[in-house]
Amino acid sequence: MKDAKVVIPEKFSRLLQRGHIAQEQLAAILRSSASSGQFPEDLLVHNGVPKHEILFSLSEYYGTPYVEFDDDVLVSYFITMRLDMEQLKRSLWLPLSVTKDRAEVIAADPGSSALAEEIRTTLQVAEIAFIVSLPSDLIRLIEHNFDVNPRFPCAAGRTPLAKVRTFLVDRRSLMACSRTSLAKGRTGLAFFRTGISCMTIAMVLIRFFGFGILLIPKVLLILAGVIMAIEGLFWYVRARRQVKPALTCSATNPTWGTTVLQVIHPGDNPSFYRTEPVKGASGLRTAWRELSPVMRRRFLASDRTDFAEERTLLACYRTKMSFARTGLAFTRTGIAFAGLGIALLRQSLEGPWTVFDSALIIVGALMALEGCYWYLSGRSAGREGHETVRQSRRRKTIWDFAFPPSVQHPPPGQQPPLQVRPTHAPGIWATTGLALERTMLADRRNVMARLRTIMARSRTGLAFIRTGMSISAVGMGLLFFFGMASIPWTIFNTLLFLAGLAFIADGLYWHLPAERTRRQYPYCFGEMEMTLPDYGRPVRTWKKAVFSHDSEA
């Protein structure tokens, strides 16, 4: 059965008249276009028809000028911000300029009355001046003016990515505020412990020596203890209200620009997600040396967004470990009070001070339980944070893309692709260089963020050790002071001692690997050197500032 006869569109008649393609071949191309969904103009170019001849044919048919894709064909941002990129790509039109009653529009089919009506309705104009373009060139013009690489969504533009980074910065700032509040809470707990210690010392003195000797110093010691305990408790409770331990640390999987990080529900608690892998993005990224400066900057903006997401995740882990340290401080305080209450209660089982001794035990137990509630979430964060840092060492870095270890040279007799074009002014390359440098600096900030996370794990491990030593000291002290006459108390004291040893072992497990990691990084020295960039001068002339412990604030 023979194929139905294909009607040759009049817009391609010039190609037939000038002999650029045979009628049978053109008919085959049109049939292939109808079955595959590809644009016939693209298939013509693929079959060797000169692109400019196709444009001449379209321009002659529609009676309009034509335009090819070029980086210099730019549309005002105030025009594109009101339009939907995907709709423009489906309808194949792009406004170059819009005035009160007239619009200059690039279109693939200027002769379509439906398209003209859509443009008039969208732009609210009466007159349209058309410019014809090949569909593939027009799609690239649309994507270029929406600041995205081929086939990427609008969210891949540098401005949307900058907005995502701003939300990430805001989240990191909130977590920094939380860590500051927690540090203040731990300082308040130090006040609280000191105040309770002062009151306890005074009460023990009154208990054993009565009110007669040095009554005034004892009363003053009690008052000072009450004031410090109230002040410290106020600091802690305020931090407890402001900061919630149930902080969720989650992040997407960075893909080096082949997917796009987006924000939803922007506000106080935004959430982030990634698009599906963009078709052809991986191959585009691999051909880094062949990309234009603008296309490189778009990928670099995506890389900086990925780095910002990782820093936010690491900041979240550090915040949860700060929860754990605060909880452990409370646990140490509670264990000390409970141990003192047990010692006093066992010293005199019956008497008027039994209520005071029991109150010490109850308060201490409640404080220890409160601290454990904070501790559990921080422990999981320390494990997850360490695993995240370990995985980051196995991933590619920006250096692998921008400065690969080996360069594939063209075979003999073949010219390498040109890295510049006449339209690429020096300023474009300078801007790309700065974008690359900002990305390198972002990568370095991530390295330091990983180190801070490891150091936070180390500090948390030291808090485990301090807590374990407190628990062991209480258990050992009770065991030595009261001996082993009572089997139940002996078992209890032994369990306290063993629990303290378990905390110490766990703390060493956290601290020692972090200490080894610290020695491998070049950022933990007494002095810090910082480059002061001046992009108006060569890098070799940039000055440096050195900060040391001897420097005055």
C-alpha positions as CSV (number, residue, x, y, z in Angstrom):
1,M,0.0,0.0,0.0
2,K,1.4,3.4,-1.0
3,D,1.6,6.3,1.4
4,A,-0.9,9.0,1.0
5,K,0.3,12.0,-1.0
6,V,1.9,14.6,1.2
7,V,1.0,18.2,0.6
8,I,4.1,20.4,0.5
9,P,3.5,23.6,2.6
10,E,4.0,26.7,0.5
11,K,6.4,28.1,3.0
12,F,9.0,25.6,1.8
13,S,8.4,26.2,-2.0
14,R,11.5,28.4,-2.2
15,L,13.7,25.5,-1.2
16,L,12.2,23.4,-4.0
17,Q,12.6,26.2,-6.6
18,R,16.2,26.8,-5.8
19,G,17.0,23.1,-5.7
20,H,18.1,22.8,-2.1
21,I,16.0,19.7,-1.7
22,A,14.0,17.3,-3.9
23,Q,10.3,17.1,-3.6
24,E,10.4,13.4,-2.7
25,Q,12.9,14.0,0.0
26,L,10.9,16.9,1.4
27,A,7.8,14.8,1.4
28,A,9.6,12.0,3.4
29,I,10.8,14.6,5.9
30,L,7.3,15.9,6.4
31,R,6.0,12.4,6.9
32,S,8.8,11.8,9.5
33,S,7.9,15.0,11.2
34,A,4.3,14.0,11.5
35,S,5.1,10.6,13.0
36,S,7.9,11.7,15.3
37,G,6.7,15.1,16.5
38,Q,9.9,16.8,15.5
39,F,9.9,20.1,13.8
40,P,10.3,19.8,10.0
41,E,12.7,22.7,10.0
42,D,15.0,20.8,12.3
43,L,14.8,17.7,10.1
44,L,15.6,19.9,7.1
45,V,18.8,21.2,8.8
46,H,19.7,17.7,9.8
47,N,19.4,16.6,6.2
48,G,21.8,19.2,5.0
49,V,19.6,22.1,3.9
50,P,21.4,25.3,4.9
51,K,19.7,27.0,7.8
52,H,19.8,30.5,6.3
53,E,18.0,29.2,3.2
54,I,15.2,27.9,5.4
55,L,15.0,31.3,7.1
56,F,15.0,33.0,3.7
57,S,12.1,30.8,2.6
58,L,10.1,31.5,5.8
59,S,10.8,35.2,5.6
60,E,9.7,35.4,2.0
61,Y,6.5,33.4,2.7
62,Y,5.4,35.4,5.7
63,G,6.7,38.7,4.5
64,T,8.6,39.4,7.8
65,P,12.2,39.6,8.9
66,Y,13.8,36.6,10.5
67,V,16.1,36.1,13.5
68,E,18.4,33.3,14.7
69,F,19.3,32.3,18.2
70,D,22.0,34.6,19.7
71,D,22.9,35.5,23.2
72,D,22.4,39.2,22.4
73,V,18.7,38.8,21.6
74,L,17.3,39.9,25.0
75,V,13.9,40.7,26.3
76,S,13.2,43.0,29.2
77,Y,12.8,41.1,32.5
78,F,9.7,43.1,33.2
79,I,8.1,41.5,30.1
80,T,9.1,37.9,30.9
81,M,8.1,38.1,34.5
82,R,4.5,38.3,33.4
83,L,4.7,35.4,31.1
84,D,4.7,31.6,31.4
85,M,7.8,30.1,29.8
86,E,6.2,26.7,29.2
87,Q,3.2,28.2,27.5
88,L,5.4,30.3,25.3
89,K,7.4,27.2,24.3
90,R,4.1,25.4,23.5
91,S,2.7,28.3,21.4
92,L,6.1,29.2,20.0
93,W,6.2,33.0,20.4
94,L,8.3,35.5,22.4
95,P,7.7,39.3,22.7
96,L,10.8,41.4,22.0
97,S,9.2,44.7,23.0
98,V,5.8,45.8,24.1
99,T,4.4,49.4,24.1
100,K,0.9,50.6,24.8
101,D,-0.7,49.4,21.5
102,R,2.0,47.6,19.7
103,A,4.2,44.5,20.3
104,E,7.2,43.2,18.4
105,V,7.0,39.4,18.5
106,I,9.2,36.5,17.4
107,A,7.0,33.6,16.2
108,A,7.5,30.3,14.4
109,D,4.1,30.7,12.6
110,P,3.3,34.4,12.1
111,G,0.5,33.5,9.7
112,S,-1.7,31.8,12.4
113,S,-4.8,33.9,13.3
114,A,-5.2,31.9,16.5
115,L,-1.7,32.7,17.6
116,A,-2.2,36.4,16.8
117,E,-5.4,36.4,18.9
118,E,-3.5,34.7,21.8
119,I,-0.8,37.3,21.6
120,R,-3.2,40.2,21.6
121,T,-5.1,38.8,24.6
122,T,-2.0,38.1,26.6
123,L,-0.1,41.4,25.9
124,Q,-3.3,43.6,25.6
125,V,-2.1,45.2,22.3
126,A,-3.9,45.9,19.0
127,E,-1.0,45.7,16.6
128,I,1.7,43.0,16.2
129,A,4.9,43.2,14.2
130,F,6.1,39.7,13.6
131,I,9.6,38.3,13.2
132,V,9.9,34.7,12.0
133,S,12.3,32.2,13.6
134,L,13.0,28.4,13.4
135,P,11.1,26.6,16.2
136,S,14.3,25.2,17.8
137,D,15.9,28.7,17.8
138,L,12.8,30.2,19.2
139,I,12.7,27.7,22.1
140,R,16.3,28.5,22.9
141,L,15.6,32.2,22.8
142,I,12.7,31.7,25.2
143,E,14.8,29.6,27.6
144,H,17.8,32.0,27.3
145,N,15.6,35.0,28.2
146,F,14.2,33.1,31.1
147,D,17.8,32.4,32.2
148,V,17.7,28.6,31.9
149,N,19.7,26.1,30.0
150,P,18.1,23.9,27.3
151,R,15.0,21.9,28.6
152,F,15.4,23.2,32.1
153,P,12.3,24.6,34.0
154,C,12.0,28.2,35.1
155,A,13.1,27.3,38.6
156,A,16.6,26.7,37.2
157,G,17.1,30.4,36.5
158,R,19.7,32.2,38.6
159,T,17.1,34.5,40.2
160,P,14.8,31.6,41.4
161,L,17.9,29.8,42.7
162,A,19.0,32.9,44.5
163,K,15.6,33.0,46.2
164,V,16.0,29.4,47.3
165,R,19.4,30.2,48.7
166,T,17.9,33.1,50.6
167,F,15.4,30.8,52.2
168,L,18.2,28.5,53.1
169,V,20.2,31.3,54.6
170,D,17.1,32.3,56.7
171,R,16.8,28.8,58.0
172,R,20.5,28.7,59.0
173,S,20.1,32.0,60.7
174,L,17.2,30.7,62.7
175,M,19.2,27.7,63.7
176,A,22.1,29.9,64.7
177,C,19.7,31.8,66.9
178,S,18.6,28.5,68.4
179,R,22.2,27.5,69.2
180,T,22.8,30.9,70.8
181,S,19.7,30.5,73.0
182,L,20.8,27.0,73.9
183,A,24.2,28.3,74.9
184,K,22.5,30.9,77.1
185,G,20.4,28.1,78.5
186,R,23.5,26.1,79.4
187,T,25.0,29.2,81.0
188,G,21.7,29.6,83.0
189,L,22.1,25.9,84.1
190,A,25.5,26.8,85.4
191,F,23.9,29.6,87.5
192,F,21.2,27.2,88.6
193,R,23.8,24.6,89.7
194,T,25.8,27.2,91.5
195,G,22.7,28.6,93.3
196,I,21.5,25.1,94.3
197,S,25.0,24.2,95.5
198,C,25.1,27.4,97.7
199,M,21.7,26.6,99.2
200,T,22.6,23.0,99.8
201,I,25.8,23.9,101.5
202,A,24.0,26.3,103.8
203,M,21.2,23.8,104.6
204,V,23.8,21.1,105.4
205,L,25.6,23.5,107.7
206,I,22.4,24.4,109.4
207,R,21.4,20.7,109.6
208,F,24.6,19.6,111.3
209,F,25.6,22.7,113.3
210,G,22.2,24.4,113.9
211,F,21.3,28.1,113.7
212,G,23.6,29.4,116.4
213,I,27.0,29.6,114.7
214,L,27.5,31.9,111.8
215,L,23.7,32.4,111.2
216,I,24.1,35.5,109.1
217,P,26.6,34.0,106.5
218,K,24.3,30.9,106.2
219,V,21.3,33.1,105.5
220,L,23.2,35.2,103.0
221,L,24.4,32.0,101.3
222,I,20.9,30.8,101.0
223,L,19.6,34.1,99.6
224,A,22.5,34.2,97.1
225,G,21.7,30.6,96.1
226,V,18.0,31.4,95.7
227,I,18.8,34.4,93.5
228,M,21.2,32.6,91.3
229,A,19.0,29.5,91.0
230,I,16.0,31.6,90.0
231,E,18.1,33.6,87.5
232,G,19.6,30.5,85.9
233,L,16.2,28.7,85.8
234,F,14.7,31.7,84.0
235,W,17.5,31.6,81.4
236,Y,17.0,27.9,80.9
237,V,13.2,28.0,80.7
238,R,13.3,30.8,78.2
239,A,15.6,28.8,76.0
240,R,13.4,25.8,76.5
241,R,10.4,27.7,75.2
242,Q,12.2,29.2,72.3
243,V,13.9,26.1,71.0
244,K,12.1,22.8,70.2
245,P,14.2,19.6,70.2
246,A,11.9,18.1,67.5
247,L,13.9,19.7,64.7
248,T,13.7,17.8,61.4
249,C,17.0,17.6,59.5
250,S,16.3,16.6,55.9
251,A,17.8,17.4,52.6
252,T,17.5,16.3,49.0
253,N,20.3,14.5,47.0
254,P,22.4,17.0,45.1
255,T,22.9,16.1,41.4
256,W,25.4,18.7,40.1
257,G,22.8,20.7,38.2
258,T,20.9,17.8,36.5
259,T,17.9,18.5,38.8
260,V,16.7,21.7,40.3
261,L,16.1,22.5,44.0
262,Q,12.8,24.4,44.5
263,V,11.1,25.8,47.6
264,I,7.4,25.3,48.4
265,H,5.4,26.9,51.2
266,P,7.7,29.9,51.5
267,G,7.5,31.5,54.9
268,D,8.6,30.7,58.4
269,N,8.8,26.9,57.7
270,P,9.6,26.4,54.0
271,S,10.1,23.0,52.5
272,F,12.4,22.0,49.6
273,Y,12.2,19.4,46.9
274,R,13.9,18.5,43.6
275,T,12.6,18.2,40.2
276,E,13.0,15.0,38.2
277,P,16.3,14.8,36.2
278,V,16.2,17.1,33.3
279,K,16.6,15.3,30.0
280,G,20.0,15.9,28.5
281,A,21.3,17.8,31.5
282,S,23.9,15.2,32.4
283,G,25.5,15.3,28.9
284,L,25.3,19.1,28.9
285,R,27.2,19.3,32.2
286,T,29.8,16.8,31.0
287,A,30.6,19.0,28.0
288,W,31.7,21.8,30.3
289,R,34.4,23.1,28.0
290,E,32.0,23.6,25.2
291,L,29.4,25.6,27.2
292,S,28.9,29.3,26.7
293,P,29.8,31.6,29.6
294,V,26.1,32.2,30.4
295,M,25.3,28.5,30.5
296,R,28.3,27.8,32.8
297,R,27.1,30.5,35.2
298,R,23.6,28.9,35.3
299,F,25.2,25.5,36.3
300,L,27.4,27.3,38.9
301,A,24.4,29.0,40.4
302,S,22.8,25.6,40.8
303,D,26.0,24.2,42.4
304,R,26.0,27.1,44.9
305,T,22.4,26.3,45.8
306,D,23.3,22.6,46.4
307,F,26.2,23.7,48.6
308,A,23.9,26.0,50.6
309,E,21.5,23.1,51.1
310,E,24.3,20.9,52.5
311,R,25.4,23.7,54.8
312,T,21.8,24.0,56.0
313,L,21.7,20.3,56.7
314,L,25.0,20.4,58.6
315,A,23.8,23.4,60.6
316,C,20.7,21.4,61.5
317,Y,22.8,18.5,62.8
318,R,24.9,21.0,64.9
319,T,21.8,22.5,66.4
320,K,20.4,19.1,67.4
321,M,23.8,18.2,69.0
322,S,23.6,21.5,70.9
323,F,20.2,20.2,72.2
324,A,22.0,17.1,73.4
325,R,24.8,19.1,75.2
326,T,22.1,21.3,76.9
327,G,20.3,18.2,78.0
328,L,23.5,16.5,79.3
329,A,24.2,19.7,81.3
330,F,20.8,19.3,82.9
331,T,21.4,15.6,83.4
332,R,24.7,16.3,85.2
333,T,22.9,18.8,87.5
334,G,20.1,16.3,88.3
335,I,22.5,13.4,88.9
336,A,24.5,15.5,91.4
337,F,21.4,16.6,93.3
338,A,20.0,13.1,93.3
339,G,23.3,11.7,94.6
340,L,23.5,14.3,97.3
341,G,19.9,13.6,98.4
342,I,20.6,9.8,98.5
343,A,23.7,10.4,100.6
344,L,21.9,12.6,103.1
345,L,18.9,10.3,103.2
346,R,21.1,7.2,103.9
347,Q,23.0,9.2,106.6
348,S,19.8,9.8,108.6
349,L,16.9,7.7,107.4
350,E,14.4,9.4,109.7
351,G,14.1,12.9,110.9
352,P,12.9,16.4,110.1
353,W,15.3,16.6,107.1
354,T,13.8,13.6,105.3
355,V,11.5,15.8,103.2
356,F,14.5,17.9,102.1
357,D,16.5,14.9,101.2
358,S,13.6,13.3,99.3
359,A,13.0,16.6,97.5
360,L,16.6,16.6,96.3
361,I,16.3,13.1,95.0
362,I,13.0,13.8,93.2
363,V,14.2,17.1,91.7
364,G,17.4,15.5,90.6
365,A,15.6,12.5,89.0
366,L,13.2,14.9,87.1
367,M,16.2,17.0,85.8
368,A,18.0,13.8,84.6
369,L,14.9,12.7,82.8
370,E,14.5,16.1,81.2
371,G,18.1,16.0,80.1
372,C,17.7,12.6,78.6
373,Y,14.7,13.8,76.5
374,W,17.0,16.4,74.9
375,Y,19.9,14.0,74.6
376,L,18.2,11.3,72.5
377,S,17.5,13.5,69.5
378,G,21.1,15.0,69.6
379,R,22.7,11.5,69.6
380,S,20.9,10.5,66.4
381,A,21.9,13.8,64.8
382,G,25.6,13.2,65.7
383,R,25.5,9.8,64.0
384,E,23.7,11.1,60.9
385,G,25.9,14.2,60.7
386,H,29.1,12.1,60.8
387,E,27.7,9.8,58.1
388,T,26.8,12.8,55.9
389,V,30.4,14.1,56.2
390,R,31.8,10.7,55.3
391,Q,29.6,10.4,52.2
392,S,30.7,13.9,51.0
393,R,34.3,12.7,50.7
394,R,33.2,10.2,48.1
395,R,31.3,12.6,45.9
396,K,32.6,14.6,43.0
397,T,33.6,18.2,43.6
398,I,33.4,21.3,41.5
399,W,37.0,20.9,40.7
400,D,36.2,17.7,38.8
401,F,33.9,19.7,36.4
402,A,35.8,23.0,36.1
403,F,39.3,21.6,36.2
404,P,39.2,17.9,35.2
405,P,42.5,16.0,35.9
406,S,42.8,15.1,32.2
407,V,41.7,16.9,29.1
408,Q,40.5,15.0,26.1
409,H,42.5,16.3,23.1
410,P,40.9,16.1,19.6
411,P,42.3,13.5,17.3
412,P,45.0,14.4,14.8
413,G,43.8,16.7,12.0
414,Q,40.7,17.8,13.9
415,Q,40.6,21.4,15.2
416,P,39.6,21.8,18.9
417,P,36.3,23.7,19.5
418,L,36.8,27.4,20.0
419,Q,36.4,28.6,23.5
420,V,35.3,32.1,22.4
421,R,33.2,33.6,19.8
422,P,33.2,37.2,18.4
423,T,30.1,38.0,20.5
424,H,31.7,36.9,23.7
425,A,33.1,40.2,25.1
426,P,35.8,40.1,27.8
427,G,33.3,41.2,30.4
428,I,31.2,38.0,29.9
429,W,34.2,35.8,30.7
430,A,35.2,38.0,33.7
431,T,31.7,37.5,35.1
432,T,31.9,33.8,34.6
433,G,35.3,33.7,36.3
434,L,33.8,35.5,39.3
435,A,30.9,33.0,39.4
436,L,33.3,30.2,39.3
437,E,35.3,31.7,42.1
438,R,32.2,32.2,44.2
439,T,31.3,28.6,43.7
440,M,34.8,27.5,44.7
441,L,34.5,29.7,47.9
442,A,31.1,28.0,48.5
443,D,32.8,24.6,48.2
444,R,35.4,25.8,50.7
445,R,32.7,27.0,53.1
446,N,31.1,23.6,52.9
447,V,34.4,21.9,53.8
448,M,34.6,24.2,56.9
449,A,31.0,23.4,57.7
450,R,31.8,19.7,57.7
451,L,34.7,20.4,60.0
452,R,32.4,22.4,62.3
453,T,30.0,19.5,62.3
454,I,32.7,17.1,63.3
455,M,33.9,19.5,66.0
456,A,30.3,19.7,67.3
457,R,30.3,15.9,67.5
458,S,33.5,16.1,69.4
459,R,32.1,18.7,71.9
460,T,29.1,16.5,72.3
461,G,31.3,13.5,73.0
462,L,33.2,15.5,75.6
463,A,29.8,16.4,77.2
464,F,29.1,12.6,77.3
465,I,32.4,12.1,79.1
466,R,31.7,14.8,81.6
467,T,28.2,13.4,82.3
468,G,29.7,9.9,82.6
469,M,32.3,11.1,85.0
470,S,29.6,12.8,87.1
471,I,27.5,9.6,87.2
472,S,30.5,7.4,88.0
473,A,31.7,9.8,90.7
474,V,28.3,9.7,92.4
475,G,28.1,5.9,92.2
476,M,31.7,5.4,93.4
477,G,31.3,8.0,96.2
478,L,28.2,6.3,97.5
479,L,29.8,2.9,97.3
480,F,33.0,3.9,99.2
481,F,31.2,6.0,101.8
482,F,28.5,3.6,102.7
483,G,30.3,0.4,101.8
484,M,28.5,-2.8,100.7
485,A,26.4,-3.6,103.7
486,S,23.2,-3.1,101.9
487,I,22.9,-5.4,98.8
488,P,20.2,-3.3,97.0
489,W,22.1,0.0,97.5
490,T,25.3,-1.8,96.4
491,I,23.6,-2.9,93.2
492,F,22.2,0.6,92.6
493,N,25.6,2.2,93.2
494,T,27.4,-0.3,91.0
495,L,24.8,0.3,88.2
496,L,25.4,4.1,88.5
497,F,29.2,3.6,88.2
498,L,28.8,1.3,85.2
499,A,26.4,3.7,83.5
500,G,28.9,6.4,83.9
501,L,31.6,4.3,82.3
502,A,29.3,3.6,79.4
503,F,28.8,7.3,78.9
504,I,32.6,7.8,79.0
505,A,33.2,5.1,76.4
506,D,30.5,6.6,74.2
507,G,32.0,10.0,74.5
508,L,35.4,8.7,73.6
509,Y,33.9,7.0,70.5
510,W,32.5,10.4,69.5
511,H,35.5,12.5,70.4
512,L,38.6,10.6,69.2
513,P,37.6,10.2,65.5
514,A,36.7,13.9,65.5
515,E,40.1,14.8,66.9
516,R,41.8,12.8,64.2
517,T,39.7,14.6,61.6
518,R,40.6,18.0,63.1
519,R,44.3,17.3,62.6
520,Q,43.8,16.7,58.9
521,Y,42.1,20.0,58.2
522,P,44.1,23.2,57.8
523,Y,41.6,25.4,59.6
524,C,42.4,24.7,63.2
525,F,45.4,26.8,64.0
526,G,46.2,29.6,66.4
527,E,46.3,32.1,63.5
528,M,43.9,32.5,60.6
529,E,44.8,34.1,57.3
530,M,42.0,35.6,55.1
531,T,42.4,36.9,51.5
532,L,40.8,40.3,50.9
533,P,39.6,40.1,47.2
534,D,39.6,43.1,45.0
535,Y,38.2,42.1,41.7
536,G,39.4,45.3,40.0
537,R,43.0,44.0,40.4
538,P,44.9,40.8,39.5
539,V,44.7,38.1,42.1
540,R,48.4,38.2,42.8
541,T,48.0,41.8,44.2
542,W,45.2,40.9,46.6
543,K,46.1,41.7,50.2
544,K,45.7,39.3,53.2
545,A,44.6,39.8,56.8
546,V,46.0,37.7,59.5
547,F,44.1,37.1,62.8
548,S,45.7,35.6,65.9
549,H,45.0,35.2,69.5
550,D,47.2,38.2,70.2
551,S,45.2,40.5,68.0
552,E,43.1,43.1,69.8
553,A,39.4,43.2,69.1
